[in-house]
Amino acid sequence: MAAPHYIVLAYALSDDGGLFGKTHVRLTNALDGNLDLTVHCKSKDNDLGTHLLHLGETYEFSFGVSWISTTMFNCSFAWQGACHMFDAYNKTRDLQNCYSNCNYNVKQSGPCRVYSSKNIKCFSWNSQNC
């Protein structure tokens, strides 16, 4: 009789979003100088490929947050003469701050998470470069 409870628990804890839904990451090219931005994101299990964004264009991806391990998507951001790394999603940092939607404007100085037009938090690039 207890088997259905185990199935529900396993689904709720699964990486596909389960009962908790998916997290959406949105990365927008906000570089000065009308520069193109090349984005390449990956987790330990998924390589999302390389995407070229012209000024104002956006790349989005979605995933289920793992409740039994650490979920992290690390991205490289490259433009003419520069390449930097940033964790577009880090479960430890982001679970409470942008659980369902993590929206970033990517600038030369670093990515800025946009909560609303008046609530923006900018981050530094990771210490390692591409």
C-alpha positions in Angstrom: 0.0 0.0 0.0 2.9 2.5 0.7 4.4 2.2 -2.8 2.4 5.1 -4.4 3.9 7.4 -1.7 7.4 6.5 -2.8 6.6 7.2 -6.4 5.2 10.6 -5.6 8.3 11.4 -3.4 10.7 10.3 -6.1 8.9 12.4 -8.7 8.9 15.4 -6.4 12.6 15.1 -5.9 13.4 14.5 -9.5 15.6 16.9 -11.7 12.8 17.4 -14.3 11.0 19.9 -12.0 8.7 17.3 -10.4 5.9 18.9 -8.4 8.0 22.1 -7.8 8.1 23.3 -11.4 11.0 24.5 -13.5 13.4 27.4 -13.1 13.9 29.7 -16.1 17.1 31.5 -16.7 17.1 34.5 -19.1 20.4 36.1 -20.3 20.1 39.4 -22.3 23.0 41.1 -24.1 23.3 44.5 -22.6 26.9 45.2 -23.6 27.9 48.8 -24.4 29.3 49.5 -27.9 26.7 47.4 -29.9 28.9 44.3 -29.3 27.7 40.7 -30.0 27.8 38.3 -27.0 28.6 34.6 -27.3 27.1 32.5 -24.4 27.9 28.9 -23.6 26.2 27.4 -20.5 26.5 23.9 -19.0 25.9 21.9 -15.9 27.6 18.8 -14.8 25.0 16.8 -16.8 24.0 19.1 -19.6 25.9 21.2 -22.2 23.4 23.7 -23.7 25.7 24.7 -26.6 26.9 28.1 -27.8 24.5 30.9 -28.6 25.3 34.2 -30.4 23.3 37.2 -29.1 23.2 40.6 -30.8 22.5 43.7 -28.6 19.2 43.3 -26.9 18.7 39.6 -27.8 18.0 37.0 -25.1 18.9 33.4 -24.6 16.7 31.4 -22.3 16.8 27.9 -20.8 14.8 26.0 -18.2 15.5 23.1 -15.8 14.3 21.4 -12.7 16.2 22.1 -9.5 17.6 19.0 -7.9 16.4 18.6 -4.3 18.9 15.9 -3.6 22.1 17.5 -5.1 23.5 20.8 -6.1 22.2 22.4 -9.2 24.5 24.8 -11.0 24.8 26.1 -14.6 28.1 27.8 -15.3 28.3 30.0 -18.4 31.0 31.7 -20.4 30.3 35.1 -21.9 32.6 36.2 -24.7 32.7 39.4 -26.8 35.4 41.2 -28.7 38.6 41.1 -26.6 37.0 39.5 -23.5 35.8 36.3 -22.0 34.4 35.8 -18.5 32.6 33.1 -16.5 29.6 33.3 -14.2 27.3 30.8 -12.6 23.9 31.8 -14.2 22.3 29.5 -11.6 23.8 28.3 -8.4 21.3 26.5 -6.1 23.0 27.7 -2.9 22.9 31.3 -4.0 19.7 31.4 -6.0 17.1 29.0 -4.6 15.5 31.7 -2.4 16.3 34.7 -4.7 15.1 33.6 -8.1 13.5 30.2 -7.7 11.4 30.2 -10.8 12.9 33.1 -12.9 16.5 34.3 -13.0 16.7 37.2 -15.4 20.1 38.8 -16.2 21.3 41.7 -18.2 24.9 40.9 -19.2 27.2 43.9 -19.2 31.0 44.3 -19.5 31.2 44.9 -15.7 29.3 41.7 -14.9 25.8 40.2 -15.0 23.0 42.1 -13.3 19.9 40.2 -12.1 16.7 42.0 -12.8 13.9 41.5 -10.3 12.0 44.6 -11.5 12.9 47.9 -13.2 13.8 49.3 -9.8 15.3 46.3 -8.2 18.6 45.1 -9.9 21.5 43.3 -8.3 24.8 43.2 -10.2 27.4 40.5 -9.7 31.1 40.3 -10.3 32.5 37.8 -12.9 33.9 34.5 -11.5 37.6 34.7 -10.7 38.5 32.3 -13.5 38.3 33.5 -17.1 37.6 31.4 -20.1 
